[in-house]
Amino acid sequence: TGTVLYDKNMHEQHYPASITKVMTALLTVEAVDNGQLSLDDRITVGPEVNHEVGSGSSTQNIKEGEVMRLEDVLYCALTASANEACNVLAQAVAGSVADFVDLMNQRAAELGMTGTHFANTHGYHNEDHYTTAYDIAVMCAEAMKHPAFRTIVSSVGHTVPATNLHEARELHETNALVSNFRYIGYLYQYATGIKTGSTDAAGHCLVSSASKGSLSFISVMLGCEQLHLEGNEIRTMSFYETNRLFNWAFDNFAYQTA
C-alpha cells in the first residue's frame, strides 16, 4: 500500500551499490511487457559491456560478441549481481549505456524518487550516483508488480546454458534471507526477494520483501556493517536487522475491517 510502518532517516541520501540493478531490471521487464523485447530474445553483447565495471567488482565474465538469452542476462544481473550484465540489458533496451542511464533517471522522476540520481547501470561507486531508502522502497514496490522480476529475485539460483563464448554458468542468490549459499543463519521463511549491494563507500545494503497471508512488506537497509563477534562469528547487520523488522511487522500489524 506504500504505508511506512517504520523509518530512520529514510530521505537521507546514500550510495545504493548493486541495489541499482533493480531499476535496470525494471526498465527491462517494462520493455518486455510493452512488446519491445521478449525474455526469450537472443542478445548479442555489445562493445559497452564493461562500461564503468571496476576491477574486482562482481561479474560473470560476459564478453563482447557473446550471445545470451535476455532472461539469462537478467538472472546474471539480479541473482549473481553481475555488473556487466546491466550494461548488456541497457544496450538491449536503449541502444547505448548513456541513453539507458537517462531512462533510469526519467523513470525515477516518474516514480517520485526525488532523492535519487543514477550515473551508471549497476551501482559501482560513483560520487554522482545516490538514492534514499524511501526511494528504493518505491522503486522496488513498482518492480515487484512484474511476475518475471518477482520470479528472479525470489530464486535461490539459476543455470545459464553454455553460450558461444562461455561454458554453462551456475548462479547463486546473494540475499541470505532467500539463500544460505553465501551466508548461513539468516534464512527467512516468508522472504520473497529482493537485492543486496555492497561497496566500501556504500557499506552493506539490502532491500528485501516478505509476504505472509494478506500482508507484504519491503525493508530497506543502507550503509550497514559486518560485526566481528566472539570467536569466528561475523554478523552481517543488514540481514540480521531485516529479520528483526519483518518479525516486528508481522507480529504487530494486520488488516482490520472497521
C-alpha positions in Angstrom: 0.0 0.0 0.0 3.0 2.3 0.4 2.3 2.8 4.1 5.5 3.5 6.0 5.5 1.5 9.3 9.0 2.5 10.5 11.7 4.7 9.2 15.0 6.1 10.3 16.5 8.8 8.1 14.6 7.4 5.1 15.1 10.5 3.0 18.9 10.7 3.7 21.0 10.2 0.6 23.3 7.2 0.4 25.1 5.2 -2.2 23.0 2.2 -3.2 25.7 -0.1 -4.7 24.1 -3.0 -6.6 20.5 -2.2 -5.5 20.8 0.0 -8.6 20.2 -3.2 -10.6 16.6 -3.1 -9.6 16.0 -0.1 -11.8 17.9 -1.6 -14.7 15.8 -4.8 -14.4 12.6 -2.7 -14.0 13.2 -0.9 -17.3 14.0 -4.2 -19.0 10.8 -6.0 -17.8 8.8 -3.0 -18.7 10.3 -3.2 -22.2 9.2 -6.8 -22.3 5.7 -6.0 -21.2 5.3 -3.4 -23.8 6.4 -5.7 -26.6 9.8 -4.1 -27.3 11.7 -7.2 -26.1 11.0 -10.8 -25.2 12.5 -12.8 -22.4 13.5 -15.4 -25.0 15.3 -12.9 -27.2 18.9 -13.8 -28.1 21.0 -10.8 -27.3 24.4 -10.2 -28.8 26.6 -8.5 -26.3 27.8 -5.1 -27.5 31.0 -3.1 -27.1 29.9 -1.2 -23.9 29.7 -4.4 -21.8 32.4 -3.3 -19.4 31.4 0.4 -19.1 32.4 1.6 -15.6 32.8 -2.0 -14.4 35.7 -1.6 -11.9 38.4 -4.2 -11.3 37.4 -6.6 -8.6 33.7 -5.9 -8.9 31.1 -8.6 -9.3 30.9 -10.0 -12.8 30.0 -13.2 -14.7 32.7 -12.6 -17.3 30.3 -11.8 -20.1 32.2 -10.9 -23.3 31.6 -8.7 -26.3 30.1 -10.9 -29.1 28.6 -13.4 -26.7 25.0 -14.4 -27.5 22.7 -14.8 -24.5 19.0 -15.1 -23.8 17.6 -11.9 -22.3 16.1 -13.8 -19.3 19.6 -15.3 -18.5 21.1 -11.8 -18.6 18.5 -10.7 -16.1 19.4 -13.6 -13.8 23.1 -12.7 -14.1 22.3 -9.1 -13.1 19.8 -9.9 -10.2 20.8 -13.3 -8.9 24.6 -13.1 -9.3 24.8 -9.3 -9.2 27.0 -9.2 -12.4 27.8 -5.5 -13.2 28.4 -6.1 -16.9 25.1 -7.8 -17.3 23.4 -4.5 -16.6 25.3 -2.9 -19.5 24.1 -5.7 -21.7 20.5 -5.0 -20.7 21.0 -1.3 -21.2 22.2 -1.7 -24.8 19.3 -4.1 -25.5 16.7 -1.6 -24.2 18.1 1.7 -25.2 20.9 1.1 -27.7 23.6 2.7 -25.5 24.5 2.9 -21.8 24.3 6.7 -21.8 20.8 6.7 -23.2 19.7 4.0 -20.8 21.0 5.9 -17.8 18.9 8.8 -19.0 15.9 6.5 -19.0 16.8 5.4 -15.4 16.7 9.0 -14.2 13.5 9.7 -16.2 11.7 6.7 -14.7 12.9 7.6 -11.2 11.4 11.0 -11.6 8.1 9.5 -12.8 8.0 7.3 -9.7 8.6 10.3 -7.4 12.1 9.3 -6.4 13.1 12.9 -5.7 16.3 12.0 -3.8 17.8 9.8 -6.5 20.3 10.2 -9.3 21.8 7.4 -11.3 25.2 7.7 -13.1 25.6 4.1 -14.3 23.5 0.9 -14.7 24.9 -1.3 -11.9 25.9 0.8 -8.9 29.7 0.6 -9.0 30.8 3.5 -6.9 30.4 7.0 -8.4 30.1 10.2 -6.4 27.1 11.3 -8.6 25.2 8.0 -8.0 22.9 8.1 -5.0 19.4 7.5 -3.7 17.4 7.1 -0.4 15.9 4.3 1.5 12.4 5.6 0.7 13.1 5.9 -3.0 14.4 2.4 -3.1 11.2 1.1 -1.4 9.1 3.0 -4.0 11.2 1.6 -6.9 11.0 -2.0 -5.6 7.3 -1.9 -5.0 6.9 -1.0 -8.7 9.3 -3.7 -9.8 7.5 -6.4 -7.7 4.4 -5.8 -9.8 6.1 -7.7 -12.6 5.9 -11.5 -12.3 9.2 -12.1 -14.2 11.0 -9.8 -11.7 9.4 -11.5 -8.7 10.4 -14.9 -10.0 14.0 -14.0 -10.5 14.6 -12.2 -7.1 12.9 -15.0 -5.1 15.0 -17.8 -6.8 17.9 -19.4 -4.9 19.9 -20.0 -8.1 19.8 -20.4 -11.9 21.8 -22.2 -14.5 22.7 -20.2 -17.6 23.3 -22.6 -20.5 26.6 -22.6 -22.3 27.0 -19.9 -24.9 29.2 -19.3 -28.0 31.9 -17.9 -25.7 31.4 -19.4 -22.3 30.6 -22.7 -20.6 27.4 -23.0 -18.5 27.2 -20.7 -15.5 25.8 -21.7 -12.1 24.4 -18.6 -10.4 23.6 -18.3 -6.7 21.4 -15.8 -4.9 23.3 -13.2 -2.7 20.4 -12.4 -0.4 20.8 -14.6 2.7 17.1 -14.2 3.6 16.4 -16.3 0.5 19.5 -18.5 0.1 22.2 -19.7 2.6 24.8 -20.2 -0.2 26.9 -17.3 0.9 25.8 -16.6 4.5 24.3 -19.0 7.0 21.8 -18.2 9.7 19.6 -15.6 8.1 17.1 -17.6 6.1 13.6 -16.1 6.4 10.7 -18.4 5.5 8.4 -15.6 4.2 11.2 -13.8 2.2 10.4 -13.1 -1.5 13.5 -11.1 -2.6 14.9 -8.7 -3.5 18.6 -7.4 -3.8 21.8 -7.0 -2.0 24.6 -4.5 -2.6 27.9 -3.5 -1.1 30.9 -1.3 -1.8 33.5 0.2 0.5 31.7 3.5 0.2 28.1 2.2 0.4 28.6 -0.4 3.1 26.3 -3.4 3.2 22.9 -2.6 1.6 19.8 -4.8 1.4 16.3 -4.3 0.1 14.1 -7.3 1.0 10.5 -8.3 0.6 8.4 -10.7 2.6 4.8 -11.9 2.3 2.6 -13.8 4.9 -1.1 -14.1 4.4 -2.5 -10.9 3.2 0.5 -8.8 4.2 3.5 -7.9 2.1 6.4 -5.7 3.4 9.5 -4.2 1.9 12.5 -3.4 4.1 15.5 -1.2 3.0 18.8 -1.1 4.8 21.7 1.1 3.7 25.2 1.6 5.0 25.2 -1.4 7.3 28.3 -3.0 8.9 29.6 -6.5 9.4 30.3 -7.1 13.1 33.0 -9.5 14.2 31.7 -11.2 17.4 33.4 -13.6 19.8 35.2 -16.4 18.1 34.9 -16.5 14.4 31.3 -15.3 14.1 30.6 -12.5 11.7 27.1 -10.9 11.9 26.0 -9.0 8.7 23.7 -6.4 10.2 21.7 -5.8 7.0 20.4 -9.4 7.2 20.1 -9.5 10.9 18.1 -6.3 11.3 15.9 -7.1 8.3 14.9 -10.3 10.0 14.0 -8.4 13.2 12.0 -5.7 11.3 9.9 -8.3 9.4 9.1 -10.2 12.6 8.1 -7.0 14.3 5.9 -6.0 11.3 4.1 -9.4 11.0 3.6 -9.6 14.8 2.2 -6.1 15.2 0.2 -5.2 12.1 -2.9 -6.7 10.4 -5.7 -5.5 8.2 -9.0 -4.9 10.0 -12.4 -4.1 8.7 -13.7 -1.0 10.5 
